[in-house]
């Protein structure tokens, strides 16, 4: 099972279009968004994905929360304040926006933890779990737009730049 990981899209619709294309091309099984969509039109666009999408709200989503909640509900997406815990492909996965939230929620039973917020790439082992953030995708750091692909069998992470 392969998942796509993205976060901090910050309403950059040009990037969102490319993100959709990448995940469709790779045929990922699910997509996780680690927060900071900022506007409902991002969820509306992401609803065109052929695979399920879920995620957590980020600090920059609070001003648009009613519209984001409505869009997530309309499209049948699971969107919550972090943490979100899922079990896919036999892996216990923790999803948060701010990496500071990992300290309070990451446990020995987790295989993978995903976060956003920093716009910086991160791949490291913490307490036996792989912690991963693919980094920038909102166009704020020129030439650094990327999404992550995670193989849940091997826990191998790949980055695709765009």
KOLBA-595399 format. One record per residue (C-alpha): residue number from 1; chain; x, y, z. Coordinates in nm, 4 decimals, always signed. Example, Ala and Ser with C-alpha at 12.3 -4.5 7.8 and 13.67 -1.06 7.14 Angstrom:
<recs>
+-----+--------+----------+----------+----------+
| num | chaine |        X |        Y |        Z |
+-----+--------+----------+----------+----------+
|   1 |      A |  +1.2300 |  -0.4500 |  +0.7800 |
|   2 |      A |  +1.3670 |  -0.1060 |  +0.7140 |
+-----+--------+----------+----------+----------+
</recs>
This chain:
<recs>
+-----+--------+----------+----------+----------+
| num | chaine |        X |        Y |        Z |
+-----+--------+----------+----------+----------+
|   1 |      A |  +0.0000 |  +0.0000 |  +0.0000 |
|   2 |      A |  +0.1320 |  +0.3429 |  -0.0945 |
|   3 |      A |  +0.0113 |  +0.6744 |  +0.0457 |
|   4 |      A |  +0.0641 |  +1.0276 |  -0.0765 |
|   5 |      A |  +0.1603 |  +1.2906 |  +0.1799 |
|   6 |      A |  +0.1160 |  +1.6643 |  +0.1372 |
|   7 |      A |  +0.0709 |  +1.9610 |  +0.3665 |
|   8 |      A |  +0.0854 |  +2.3362 |  +0.3848 |
|   9 |      A |  -0.0736 |  +2.3945 |  +0.0445 |
|  10 |      A |  -0.1686 |  +2.7462 |  +0.1613 |
|  11 |      A |  -0.4249 |  +2.8032 |  -0.1107 |
|  12 |      A |  -0.1724 |  +2.7734 |  -0.3967 |
|  13 |      A |  -0.4087 |  +2.6326 |  -0.6578 |
|  14 |      A |  -0.1377 |  +2.5893 |  -0.9200 |
|  15 |      A |  +0.0481 |  +2.3615 |  -0.6787 |
|  16 |      A |  -0.2733 |  +2.1788 |  -0.5868 |
|  17 |      A |  -0.3324 |  +2.0941 |  -0.9549 |
|  18 |      A |  +0.0196 |  +1.9509 |  -0.9814 |
|  19 |      A |  -0.0222 |  +1.7584 |  -0.6538 |
|  20 |      A |  -0.3383 |  +1.5939 |  -0.7876 |
|  21 |      A |  -0.1580 |  +1.4976 |  -1.1091 |
|  22 |      A |  +0.1347 |  +1.3437 |  -0.9181 |
|  23 |      A |  -0.0805 |  +1.1320 |  -0.6865 |
|  24 |      A |  -0.2986 |  +1.0135 |  -0.9751 |
|  25 |      A |  +0.0073 |  +0.9245 |  -1.1854 |
|  26 |      A |  +0.1547 |  +0.7212 |  -0.8995 |
|  27 |      A |  -0.1785 |  +0.5552 |  -0.8241 |
|  28 |      A |  -0.1440 |  +0.5971 |  -0.4492 |
|  29 |      A |  -0.4050 |  +0.4210 |  -0.2373 |
|  30 |      A |  -0.4739 |  +0.7139 |  -0.0039 |
|  31 |      A |  -0.3679 |  +1.0759 |  +0.0432 |
|  32 |      A |  -0.2964 |  +1.2499 |  +0.3736 |
|  33 |      A |  -0.2925 |  +1.6284 |  +0.4100 |
|  34 |      A |  -0.1067 |  +1.7531 |  +0.7180 |
|  35 |      A |  -0.2871 |  +2.0876 |  +0.7432 |
|  36 |      A |  -0.2851 |  +2.4502 |  +0.6330 |
|  37 |      A |  -0.5188 |  +2.4300 |  +0.3357 |
|  38 |      A |  -0.6354 |  +2.7857 |  +0.4204 |
|  39 |      A |  -0.9454 |  +2.7944 |  +0.1974 |
|  40 |      A |  -1.2311 |  +2.5572 |  +0.1089 |
|  41 |      A |  -1.1518 |  +2.5736 |  -0.2626 |
|  42 |      A |  -0.8402 |  +2.3639 |  -0.1914 |
|  43 |      A |  -1.0581 |  +2.0807 |  -0.0549 |
|  44 |      A |  -1.2979 |  +2.1269 |  -0.3450 |
|  45 |      A |  -1.0097 |  +2.0798 |  -0.5906 |
|  46 |      A |  -0.8620 |  +1.7858 |  -0.3982 |
|  47 |      A |  -1.2026 |  +1.6157 |  -0.4094 |
|  48 |      A |  -1.1227 |  +1.5262 |  -0.7711 |
|  49 |      A |  -0.8671 |  +1.2703 |  -0.6492 |
|  50 |      A |  -0.9732 |  +0.9145 |  -0.7304 |
|  51 |      A |  -0.8436 |  +0.7898 |  -0.3943 |
|  52 |      A |  -0.9605 |  +0.8721 |  -0.0401 |
|  53 |      A |  -0.8228 |  +1.1871 |  +0.1201 |
|  54 |      A |  -0.8115 |  +1.2708 |  +0.4898 |
|  55 |      A |  -0.6258 |  +1.5194 |  +0.7006 |
|  56 |      A |  -0.5862 |  +1.7480 |  +0.9940 |
|  57 |      A |  -0.6427 |  +2.1189 |  +1.0263 |
|  58 |      A |  -0.3433 |  +2.3484 |  +1.0657 |
|  59 |      A |  -0.2958 |  +2.6777 |  +1.2445 |
|  60 |      A |  -0.3720 |  +2.8754 |  +0.9257 |
|  61 |      A |  -0.7056 |  +2.6981 |  +0.8757 |
|  62 |      A |  -0.8810 |  +2.8461 |  +1.1765 |
|  63 |      A |  -1.0183 |  +3.1566 |  +1.0036 |
|  64 |      A |  -1.1880 |  +2.9471 |  +0.7340 |
|  65 |      A |  -1.2987 |  +2.6612 |  +0.9579 |
|  66 |      A |  -1.6758 |  +2.6741 |  +0.8880 |
|  67 |      A |  -1.6187 |  +2.6644 |  +0.5114 |
|  68 |      A |  -1.3507 |  +2.3965 |  +0.5384 |
|  69 |      A |  -1.5780 |  +2.1838 |  +0.7594 |
|  70 |      A |  -1.8633 |  +2.2207 |  +0.5101 |
|  71 |      A |  -1.6406 |  +2.1301 |  +0.2144 |
|  72 |      A |  -1.4932 |  +1.8252 |  +0.3901 |
|  73 |      A |  -1.8420 |  +1.7031 |  +0.4835 |
|  74 |      A |  -1.9798 |  +1.7644 |  +0.1331 |
|  75 |      A |  -1.6973 |  +1.5603 |  -0.0203 |
|  76 |      A |  -1.7100 |  +1.2827 |  +0.2404 |
|  77 |      A |  -1.3603 |  +1.3526 |  +0.3717 |
|  78 |      A |  -1.2375 |  +1.2873 |  +0.7245 |
|  79 |      A |  -1.0886 |  +1.6165 |  +0.8450 |
|  80 |      A |  -1.0189 |  +1.6790 |  +1.2133 |
|  81 |      A |  -0.8147 |  +1.8792 |  +1.4572 |
|  82 |      A |  -0.5035 |  +1.6716 |  +1.5156 |
|  83 |      A |  -0.4048 |  +1.4241 |  +1.6119 |
|  84 |      A |  -0.5608 |  +1.1815 |  +1.3667 |
|  85 |      A |  -0.4729 |  +0.8151 |  +1.4140 |
|  86 |      A |  -0.5316 |  +0.5638 |  +1.1351 |
|  87 |      A |  -0.4372 |  +0.2035 |  +1.0714 |
|  88 |      A |  -0.3632 |  +0.1288 |  +0.7080 |
|  89 |      A |  -0.1721 |  -0.1584 |  +0.5582 |
|  90 |      A |  -0.1040 |  -0.2982 |  +0.9044 |
|  91 |      A |  +0.0642 |  +0.0256 |  +1.0138 |
|  92 |      A |  -0.0360 |  +0.2540 |  +1.3008 |
|  93 |      A |  -0.0067 |  +0.6094 |  +1.1685 |
|  94 |      A |  -0.0212 |  +0.9349 |  +1.3641 |
|  95 |      A |  -0.1024 |  +1.2568 |  +1.1751 |
|  96 |      A |  -0.0529 |  +1.6051 |  +1.3215 |
|  97 |      A |  +0.0100 |  +1.9491 |  +1.1806 |
|  98 |      A |  +0.2660 |  +2.0928 |  +1.4217 |
|  99 |      A |  +0.5610 |  +1.8651 |  +1.4995 |
| 100 |      A |  +0.5547 |  +1.9902 |  +1.8586 |
| 101 |      A |  +0.2352 |  +1.7859 |  +1.8984 |
| 102 |      A |  +0.4293 |  +1.4652 |  +1.8391 |
| 103 |      A |  +0.5794 |  +1.4736 |  +2.1879 |
| 104 |      A |  +0.2383 |  +1.4405 |  +2.3515 |
| 105 |      A |  +0.0907 |  +1.1843 |  +2.1126 |
| 106 |      A |  +0.3627 |  +0.9675 |  +1.9562 |
| 107 |      A |  +0.3690 |  +0.6274 |  +2.1236 |
| 108 |      A |  +0.5619 |  +0.3031 |  +2.0950 |
| 109 |      A |  +0.2755 |  +0.1478 |  +1.8978 |
| 110 |      A |  +0.3099 |  +0.3969 |  +1.6101 |
| 111 |      A |  +0.4969 |  +0.2912 |  +1.2983 |
| 112 |      A |  +0.4734 |  +0.6244 |  +1.1156 |
| 113 |      A |  +0.4094 |  +0.9857 |  +1.2143 |
| 114 |      A |  +0.3316 |  +1.2553 |  +0.9578 |
| 115 |      A |  +0.3428 |  +1.6299 |  +1.0139 |
| 116 |      A |  +0.3572 |  +1.9591 |  +0.8285 |
| 117 |      A |  +0.3883 |  +2.3178 |  +0.9527 |
| 118 |      A |  +0.7633 |  +2.3703 |  +0.9048 |
| 119 |      A |  +0.7742 |  +2.3503 |  +0.5227 |
| 120 |      A |  +1.1004 |  +2.1579 |  +0.5748 |
| 121 |      A |  +1.1851 |  +1.8015 |  +0.4771 |
| 122 |      A |  +1.2131 |  +1.5610 |  +0.7672 |
| 123 |      A |  +1.2716 |  +1.1881 |  +0.7731 |
| 124 |      A |  +1.3983 |  +1.0425 |  +1.0980 |
| 125 |      A |  +1.3300 |  +0.7715 |  +1.3501 |
| 126 |      A |  +1.1856 |  +0.8849 |  +1.6823 |
| 127 |      A |  +1.1084 |  +0.6287 |  +1.9510 |
| 128 |      A |  +1.0870 |  +0.3485 |  +1.6966 |
| 129 |      A |  +0.8536 |  +0.5355 |  +1.4594 |
| 130 |      A |  +0.9415 |  +0.6920 |  +1.1276 |
| 131 |      A |  +0.8621 |  +1.0664 |  +1.1395 |
| 132 |      A |  +0.8105 |  +1.2176 |  +0.7953 |
| 133 |      A |  +0.7330 |  +1.5585 |  +0.6473 |
| 134 |      A |  +0.7873 |  +1.5913 |  +0.2710 |
| 135 |      A |  +0.8313 |  +1.9677 |  +0.3123 |
| 136 |      A |  +0.7409 |  +2.2605 |  +0.0915 |
| 137 |      A |  +0.4594 |  +2.2459 |  -0.1639 |
| 138 |      A |  +0.3039 |  +2.5925 |  -0.1463 |
| 139 |      A |  +0.5478 |  +2.7716 |  -0.3727 |
| 140 |      A |  +0.7064 |  +2.9742 |  -0.0936 |
| 141 |      A |  +1.0548 |  +2.8307 |  -0.1473 |
| 142 |      A |  +1.1401 |  +2.8549 |  -0.5163 |
| 143 |      A |  +1.2315 |  +2.5200 |  -0.6704 |
| 144 |      A |  +1.1484 |  +2.3280 |  -0.3547 |
| 145 |      A |  +0.7871 |  +2.2198 |  -0.4168 |
| 146 |      A |  +0.7441 |  +1.8521 |  -0.3367 |
| 147 |      A |  +0.5123 |  +1.5820 |  -0.2104 |
| 148 |      A |  +0.5862 |  +1.2556 |  -0.0368 |
| 149 |      A |  +0.5113 |  +0.8971 |  -0.1282 |
| 150 |      A |  +0.5297 |  +0.6363 |  +0.1475 |
| 151 |      A |  +0.5278 |  +0.2612 |  +0.0927 |
| 152 |      A |  +0.3579 |  +0.1229 |  +0.4014 |
| 153 |      A |  +0.5075 |  -0.2238 |  +0.3565 |
| 154 |      A |  +0.8715 |  -0.1136 |  +0.3605 |
| 155 |      A |  +0.8213 |  +0.2332 |  +0.5158 |
| 156 |      A |  +1.0326 |  +0.3719 |  +0.2337 |
| 157 |      A |  +0.9728 |  +0.7412 |  +0.1640 |
| 158 |      A |  +1.0144 |  +0.9043 |  -0.1708 |
| 159 |      A |  +0.9999 |  +1.2714 |  -0.2639 |
| 160 |      A |  +0.8709 |  +1.4013 |  -0.5935 |
| 161 |      A |  +0.9648 |  +1.7578 |  -0.6786 |
| 162 |      A |  +0.7516 |  +1.9787 |  -0.9005 |
+-----+--------+----------+----------+----------+
</recs>
